[in-house]
Amino acid sequence: MPEEKSKKSKEMVVTPWEVSGDIDYKKLVKKFGTTLLTEKEIAVMDKYSKGKLHLLLRRGLFFSHRDFDWILKQLEKGEKFALYTGRGPSGHTHLGHLIPWIFTKWLQDIFDVELYFQMTDDEKFLFSQKLTFQETKDYAYENAKDVMAVGFDPKKTHFIFDSQMTPTMYQIAVEVAKRTTFSTARAVFGFTNESNVGMIFYPSIQAMPCFLPSKLKGKNIPILIPAAIDQDPYWRITRDVAPKLGYYKPAAIHCKFFPGLAEGGKMSASEPDSCIFTTDTPNSASKKIMRSYTGGRATVEEQKELGGEPDKCNVYWYEYYLFEPDDKKIEEMKLNCISGKLLCGQCKKSLAEKVKTFVAEHQERRNKFTDEMIDKMIIKE
């Protein structure tokens, strides 16, 4: 996968390999042809969760979908789905990577379903100019420990490591490839004459887990993919091919991009200072929060006089989406910021303590998993 570029340009660019510019999610939904989540779907989820709707859904970080309403209808008929998501192991895991996994874990708990988690170590080698295949394979094991530290049920969580692809997986990928023309792949992904042939074949491999559960179980199984919306182009091709192979079209539910610590943009490993990595020490993570961008006024006096701008503040959005579940408290925080009663240093200090605890607890869970334990969870023939 090409390295993500840090651009000051405000032009929106969203592909599976690059996200930059000012993101207009309404325009993005229209461009990709997805559907905004409605109160109707959210109300159904509230029912299934018995009034314990996840914060990421309740406050709109998950906002778009493909056929999620169909998944809910299948549930009403008594037909359970399986979950599928993944990670491109090009480095250490950061908080932005954890967001869709945290939501996926909640879905697994609520619906008591199996998860198929793909580690695309081949993709990261094919699309990178810097990483060796051995490096991406090593990162896959390290990232998998972070996945399990989120709290997934080991008995219902199955890893797919592309570098350890089974004959069944390869057969499905070839079936997809045979029914996908180069013109389609080029139109969706922007491949050129300079693209290596592995890059062109790769979308077939990422499509494969959508059909693997059905193949393994011997019956058609609905698939739901929770992921950031930049990965949606892969599912467009997959959904086109599905009926030709006799499978259900995979459904997807998309999240927005989790903000980084710097001004503008999403959390990106290509800008280490913008990220909270799971390998950061708790104290280091805390210090990063204290250095983060808030959009506050130049001086304390101006802040008290003019008030802050929480909508531009990364600290506020971290609290809003993940760290402050109490609606009254988050509203109070916003109003006090706008009125000038709350200063940036106070907000940073509060969030820094929460992040410090979050990282420490995640690492404690992560350290319980070994390569051998992960290896037992990889699907093999």
C-alpha positions in Angstrom: 0.0 0.0 0.0 1.5 3.4 -1.0 2.7 5.5 2.0 0.0 7.9 3.1 1.1 11.5 2.3 0.7 14.5 4.6 -0.8 17.2 2.4 -1.8 20.7 3.3 -4.1 20.8 0.2 -7.7 21.1 1.2 -8.8 19.0 -1.8 -10.5 15.8 -0.5 -8.6 12.6 -1.5 -10.0 9.3 -0.1 -8.7 6.0 -1.4 -7.7 2.7 0.3 -4.1 4.0 0.4 -4.4 7.7 0.9 -6.6 10.1 2.9 -5.9 13.8 2.8 -7.6 17.2 2.6 -10.8 18.4 4.2 -13.2 15.5 4.4 -16.8 16.2 3.5 -18.6 13.0 4.5 -21.8 13.9 2.7 -19.9 14.3 -0.5 -18.0 11.2 0.1 -21.1 9.1 0.7 -22.5 10.5 -2.6 -19.2 9.8 -4.4 -18.9 6.2 -3.1 -22.6 5.5 -3.5 -23.1 4.4 0.1 -26.1 5.2 2.3 -26.2 7.2 5.5 -27.4 5.4 8.6 -30.8 6.5 9.7 -32.6 6.6 13.1 -34.5 3.5 12.0 -31.4 1.3 11.8 -30.0 2.9 15.0 -33.3 2.2 16.8 -33.1 -1.5 15.8 -29.6 -1.7 17.1 -30.7 0.0 20.4 -33.3 -2.8 20.7 -30.7 -5.6 20.2 -28.3 -4.0 22.6 -31.1 -3.6 25.2 -30.6 0.2 25.4 -26.8 0.0 25.6 -26.0 1.5 22.2 -22.3 1.8 21.6 -20.9 5.3 21.9 -19.3 5.1 18.4 -22.7 4.5 16.9 -24.8 6.7 19.2 -22.6 9.7 18.5 -22.2 9.1 14.8 -18.6 8.0 14.2 -20.2 5.0 12.4 -22.4 6.8 9.9 -22.7 5.0 6.5 -23.4 1.6 5.2 -24.1 -0.8 2.4 -27.1 -3.2 3.0 -26.8 -2.9 6.8 -30.6 -2.7 6.8 -30.7 -6.0 5.0 -28.5 -7.6 7.7 -31.0 -6.4 10.3 -33.9 -7.9 8.3 -32.1 -11.3 8.0 -31.6 -11.2 11.8 -35.4 -10.8 12.2 -35.8 -14.0 10.1 -33.4 -15.8 12.4 -30.4 -15.8 10.1 -27.2 -14.8 11.9 -24.3 -13.1 10.1 -20.5 -13.3 10.4 -18.2 -10.4 10.9 -15.2 -9.6 8.7 -12.7 -6.9 9.1 -8.9 -6.6 8.8 -5.6 -4.8 9.2 -2.8 -4.0 6.8 0.3 -4.8 8.9 2.7 -2.0 7.9 3.7 -0.9 11.4 2.6 -0.7 15.0 -1.1 -0.3 15.8 -2.4 3.1 16.9 -5.6 4.3 18.4 -7.2 5.0 15.0 -6.8 1.4 14.1 -8.5 0.3 17.3 -11.7 2.3 16.7 -13.4 -0.1 14.2 -12.1 -3.1 16.2 -13.7 -1.8 19.4 -17.0 -1.5 17.6 -16.6 -4.9 15.9 -16.0 -6.4 19.4 -19.3 -4.9 20.6 -21.1 -6.4 17.6 -19.6 -9.8 18.4 -20.8 -9.5 22.0 -24.3 -8.3 21.1 -25.0 -10.8 18.4 -22.8 -13.7 19.5 -21.2 -14.1 16.1 -18.0 -15.3 14.6 -15.3 -12.9 13.4 -13.0 -13.5 10.4 -10.0 -11.1 10.7 -7.7 -10.7 7.7 -4.1 -9.7 8.1 -3.1 -8.4 4.6 0.6 -8.9 4.9 0.9 -9.5 1.2 -0.9 -6.3 0.3 1.5 -4.2 2.5 4.5 -5.8 0.7 3.0 -5.3 -2.8 2.0 -1.7 -2.3 5.0 -0.5 -0.3 8.4 0.6 -1.6 10.1 0.1 1.8 8.7 -2.9 3.6 10.1 -6.4 3.1 7.7 -9.4 3.1 9.2 -10.7 6.3 8.6 -7.3 8.0 4.9 -7.3 7.0 4.6 -10.9 8.2 6.2 -10.0 11.6 3.9 -7.0 12.0 0.9 -9.2 11.3 1.6 -11.2 14.5 2.2 -8.1 16.5 -0.9 -6.4 15.2 -3.0 -9.6 15.9 -2.1 -9.3 19.6 -3.5 -5.8 19.6 -6.7 -7.2 18.0 -7.1 -9.7 20.7 -6.3 -7.2 23.4 -9.6 -5.4 22.4 -11.4 -8.4 24.0 -12.6 -10.6 21.1 -13.8 -14.1 22.0 -10.8 -16.4 21.1 -13.2 -19.3 20.4 -15.2 -17.2 17.8 -12.3 -15.2 16.3 -10.5 -16.6 13.3 -7.4 -15.0 11.7 -6.7 -15.1 8.0 -3.0 -14.4 7.3 -2.7 -13.9 3.5 0.9 -15.1 3.6 -0.5 -18.4 4.9 -3.3 -18.6 2.5 -4.9 -22.1 2.3 -5.9 -23.8 -1.0 -9.6 -23.0 -0.3 -8.8 -19.4 0.2 -6.7 -19.3 -3.0 -9.5 -21.0 -5.0 -12.0 -18.4 -3.9 -9.6 -15.5 -4.8 -9.1 -17.0 -8.2 -12.8 -17.4 -8.7 -13.2 -13.7 -7.9 -10.3 -12.7 -10.1 -11.7 -14.6 -13.1 -14.9 -12.5 -12.9 -13.2 -9.1 -12.4 -11.9 -7.3 -15.5 -8.8 -5.1 -15.4 -10.9 -2.2 -16.7 -13.1 -2.5 -13.6 -10.1 -2.7 -11.2 -8.5 0.2 -12.9 -11.6 2.3 -12.8 -12.2 1.6 -9.0 -8.5 1.7 -7.8 -6.8 3.9 -10.4 -4.2 1.2 -11.5 -1.8 2.3 -14.2 0.7 0.6 -16.5 3.2 1.1 -13.7 1.2 -0.9 -11.2 2.7 -4.3 -10.5 0.6 -7.3 -11.3 0.4 -8.3 -7.7 -1.4 -5.0 -6.9 -3.9 -5.7 -9.7 -4.7 -9.2 -8.4 -4.8 -8.2 -4.8 -8.5 -7.0 -4.6 -9.5 -10.6 -5.3 -7.6 -11.6 -2.1 -9.3 -9.0 0.0 -12.7 -10.1 -1.4 -12.0 -13.7 -0.5 -13.0 -13.6 3.3 -16.5 -12.3 2.3 -17.1 -15.8 0.9 -14.9 -18.0 3.0 -17.4 -18.5 5.9 -20.0 -19.7 3.4 -17.5 -22.1 1.8 -16.4 -23.5 5.1 -19.9 -23.9 6.6 -21.4 -25.2 3.3 -24.2 -22.7 3.3 -24.7 -19.0 2.4 -23.8 -16.8 5.4 -24.4 -13.0 5.5 -21.3 -11.0 6.0 -21.0 -7.6 7.8 -17.8 -5.6 7.4 -17.2 -2.8 10.0 -14.4 -0.6 8.6 -13.3 2.9 7.9 -15.0 4.3 4.7 -11.7 4.5 2.8 -11.8 0.7 2.4 -15.2 0.7 0.7 -13.9 0.5 -2.9 -12.9 -3.1 -2.2 -16.4 -4.1 -1.4 -17.8 -2.5 -4.6 -16.0 -5.1 -6.7 -16.8 -7.8 -4.2 -20.5 -7.0 -4.3 -20.5 -7.1 -8.1 -18.9 -10.6 -8.1 -21.0 -12.1 -5.3 -24.1 -13.0 -7.3 -22.0 -14.6 -10.1 -20.5 -17.0 -7.5 -23.9 -17.7 -5.8 -23.1 -15.8 -2.6 -24.8 -13.0 -0.7 -23.4 -9.5 -1.3 -21.3 -8.5 1.7 -22.8 -5.7 3.8 -20.7 -3.0 5.3 -21.0 -0.3 8.1 -18.5 2.5 7.8 -16.8 4.8 10.3 -15.4 8.3 9.9 -11.7 8.8 10.3 -10.5 9.2 13.9 -8.6 12.5 14.3 -4.9 12.7 14.9 -3.2 14.9 17.5 -1.9 17.4 15.0 -4.0 20.1 13.3 -6.4 18.6 10.7 -6.4 15.1 9.2 -6.8 11.6 10.6 -4.5 9.7 12.9 -1.7 8.4 10.5 1.3 6.3 11.2 3.2 8.3 8.6 3.0 11.2 11.2 4.1 9.6 14.4 3.5 12.7 16.5 -0.2 12.6 15.5 -0.7 9.1 16.8 -1.1 7.3 20.1 0.5 3.9 19.4 -0.2 0.8 21.5 3.6 0.5 21.9 3.9 4.0 23.5 4.5 3.9 27.2 1.5 5.3 29.1 3.6 8.3 30.1 4.6 9.0 26.5 1.0 8.7 25.4 0.0 11.2 28.1 2.7 13.6 27.0 1.5 13.4 23.4 -2.0 14.5 24.5 -0.5 17.4 26.4 1.2 18.6 23.2 -1.8 18.0 21.0 -3.6 20.6 18.9 -6.8 22.1 20.4 -7.7 25.1 18.3 -7.7 27.2 21.5 -7.0 30.9 21.6 -3.5 32.4 21.6 -3.7 33.4 25.3 -5.6 32.5 28.4 -7.1 36.0 28.4 -8.5 35.6 24.9 -9.8 32.1 25.7 -11.7 33.5 28.7 -13.0 36.5 26.6 -13.8 34.8 23.3 -14.3 31.2 24.4 -12.9 28.1 22.7 -13.9 26.3 19.6 -14.6 22.6 20.5 -15.6 21.7 17.0 -12.0 22.3 15.9 -10.5 20.6 19.0 -9.0 17.1 18.8 -9.2 16.8 22.6 -12.9 17.4 22.5 -13.5 14.8 19.7 -11.5 12.2 21.6 -13.7 12.7 24.6 -16.8 12.8 22.4 -16.3 9.7 20.5 -14.5 7.4 22.9 -13.6 8.6 26.4 -16.7 10.4 27.8 -19.9 8.3 27.6 -21.9 10.6 29.8 -24.0 12.9 27.5 -24.5 15.5 30.2 -20.8 15.7 31.0 -19.8 16.0 27.3 -22.4 18.8 26.7 -21.2 20.6 29.8 -17.6 20.4 28.6 -18.6 21.9 25.2 -20.6 24.7 26.7 -17.9 25.6 29.2 -15.3 25.6 26.4 -17.5 27.9 24.3 -18.1 30.3 27.2 -14.4 30.5 28.1 -14.9 28.8 31.5 -12.8 25.8 30.5 -9.2 26.2 29.4 -7.3 23.9 27.0 -4.8 22.9 29.6 -7.6 21.6 31.9 -9.1 19.5 29.0 -5.7 18.1 28.0 -4.9 17.1 31.6 -8.1 15.2 32.0 -7.9 13.4 28.7 -4.2 12.6 29.2 -5.0 10.7 32.4 -7.7 8.7 30.6 -5.4 7.9 27.6 -2.6 6.9 30.0 -5.0 4.4 31.7 -6.3 3.2 28.4 -2.9 2.4 27.0 -1.7 0.8 30.2 -4.7 -1.5 30.4 -4.5 -2.4 26.7 -0.8 -3.3 27.0 -1.6 -5.5 30.0 -4.1 -7.5 28.0 -1.9 -7.5 24.9 1.1 -9.0 26.8 -1.0 -12.1 27.6 -0.9 -13.2 23.9 2.1 -14.9 22.3 2.9 -15.7 18.7 2.0 -19.3 19.4 -1.5 -18.4 20.7 -2.1 -16.3 17.6 -0.8 -19.1 15.4 -3.5 -21.4 16.8 -6.2 -18.9 15.8 -5.1 -18.7 12.1 -7.3 -20.7 9.7 -5.4 -23.6 8.2 -6.5 -26.5 6.1 
